[in-house]
Amino acid sequence: MSTRFKSLILLMMTLALSFGYFNLYYPIGGYDYARLHIFLFNLCSGGTILLYFSEPHRHPSLKVRFFLALTLAYAVSAFFNVYIPVLLISPLLVAIVETVRIRRFSFFPWDFFKSDAPVSAKFHHAALLCLSIGLVIAALVIVNNEYLQVISISKLNLNIFFLGYSFPLSLITMSLIFAIMDENGRHIRMLKNLAFWSINLGVITFFIFILAGLYFPQVMVTLVLFFTVLIIFHMFANLGRELQQKKFLISGMVFLMMTAITGILYIMLEFSADYNATELTWLMQLHAFASLYGWNLCGLAIICRHDDFPIRLHSTSLILLHWVTVMVMATLGCYYPPLAALTVICYSAFLFFMLFSRPTHKILVK
């Protein structure tokens, strides 16, 4: 990936976190900065990086650049609540993603059902397919909510569906994890395939239960997902090859477990008798920061440098900066404006070191 393109990614990701604080300090009636926060990270940056990683070119192709331009127009239109451009752009985005997916894999995901197919490739294919489906579903929700109003469900709102753009990024990070795991026999292969189906079906089922407002099934599915992540973590720690990327991905998986724990806790409190959404805002913010800027960011940063590893940096110090920024400063920044600015600076520093540290032929991990 060229220096110019990495600079653009750095700018968009930094703006994404910055817009996450705008609603708190610079609110404008009728406009939700959280949409820019979500889109700039998940769809514009994340979707572009996913497509770049799915093509054989070392530098982003014209198709990837066009996708990025369209997603920026999509994000701005959705922010201003102007939905006709969003509906016109959506089919173009789906077409781009599908051409990349079909060229890389196949039209129908036959590989999902082949036990001997690499699980890393299955997660990669699922990430592209999920991105296409997410774009289609979001467009249908816009048509329903803004124009037809055929279905009326309290949870059927755009911001919930827009958050779904983070799932493809989670899947591609899983692909990176399984790509550097050794096979070690038929039983391990079976366990990997079970993890693939558990993650994908679990998230789909969980989303259905959210729409239906069912408490106990939500808790059960999140527990299944949590224990699946624990199994994957154990396999990765023992079977993952000792590469520099492994240390960052292990850190990412701990972020993912924190996401699961905070998610389960929030669901339990949400359905309690004395539930107060305002009092639990901090917990949801912690959950969102751990998911987007912890877990997903680890995978995206590694993809941007996937041809350069090992790179010249002190991994432990950088991971510590990442954790302090995401798990401590980011949430506290929602309540203390000076800390929000410092959080953005530290987050940008982490990104800068990950994206621009020089490659080396010697692994410098400590």
Buried (B, 14 or more C-beta within 10 A) or exposed (E): BEEEBBEBBBBBBBBBBBBBBBBEEEEEEEBBBBBBBBBBBBBBBBBBBBBBBBBEEEEBBEBBBBBBEBBBBBBBBBBEEEBEBBBBBBEBBBEBBBEBBEEBBEEEBEBBEEEEBBBBBBBBBBBBBBBBBBBBEBBBBBBBBBEEEEEEEEEEEBEEBBBBBBBBBBBBBBBBBBBBBEEEEEEBBEBBBEBBEBBBEBBBBBBEBBBEEBEEBBBBBBEBBBEBBEBBBEBBEEBBEEBBBBBBBBBBBBBBBBBBBBBBBBBBBBBEEEEEEEEBEEBBBBBBBBBBBBBBBBBBBBBBBBEBBBBBBBBEEBBEBBBBBBBBBBBBBBEEEEBBBBBBEBBBBBBBBBBBBEEBEEEEBE
